Amino acid sequence: TEKQLLTETLDCAALAAIRAAGPAGKQTFAPLVTEKLNDKNDLVRAAAAEALSGYAPLPDDTVAQLAKHACTSSSAELRRASLETLVSLGAPGIEALRLMASDAPWNVRETIAANLAKFGRAAAPALVEGFTGAQGPERHAYCKALGKLGADAAEACPALIGALQTRDELARDQISDALGQIGAPAIPGLVAVLQAGDPVHWAGAAMALG
């Protein structure tokens, strides 16, 4: 209805104004902004997510809600706004995604892996944790995310190199690609694999080294 559209437009405008306010103004309106994360309209929820950028600290349940929006919303705008605010939060955003991955469906964990890569080096431990025990498309998502970090994912090398022992050729290729993107930090471990001489393990190491 026209009335509903007007209300939603005013909500978005108000949230944009709050976002532009100084720290004192943001704290004053924090309850309103958090409430709007539950609005029925995706654009209002996205505006609320954007308005929360720069709030610190946020309650754990609010951060968890942003993580849910970032990974499961059907609205691209809401996913984008929520993820940007999570990244602005740093460690709390990573932790919310890590906790969400513990009981999420595999397809949601794929999205979580891709989102964690946006945090850069700080997300490496969470990505290593997610990679461990992952299978199929989910494992591929974690490999891609670790590869995107490049040398910043150095701590993932032992887990990735150990996983090269799999007889699943596709999985081995995915792991090798990630190690190749990590680059120099992976070389000592890969050379050690070549020297050990296990044929299955050797193939993946040779591919990663190019």
Buried (B, 14 or more C-beta within 10 A) or exposed (E): EEEEEEBBEEBBEBBEEBBEBEEEEBEEBBEBBBEBBEBEBBBBBBBBBBBBBEBEEBEEEBBBBBBBBBBBBEBEBBBBBBBBBBBBBEEBBBBBBBBBBEEBEEEBBBBBBBBBBBBBEBBBBBBBBBBEEBEEEBBBBBBBBBBBBBEBBBBBBEBBBBBBEBEEEEBBBBBBBBBBBBBEBBBEBBEEBEEEEEEEBBBBBEBBBE
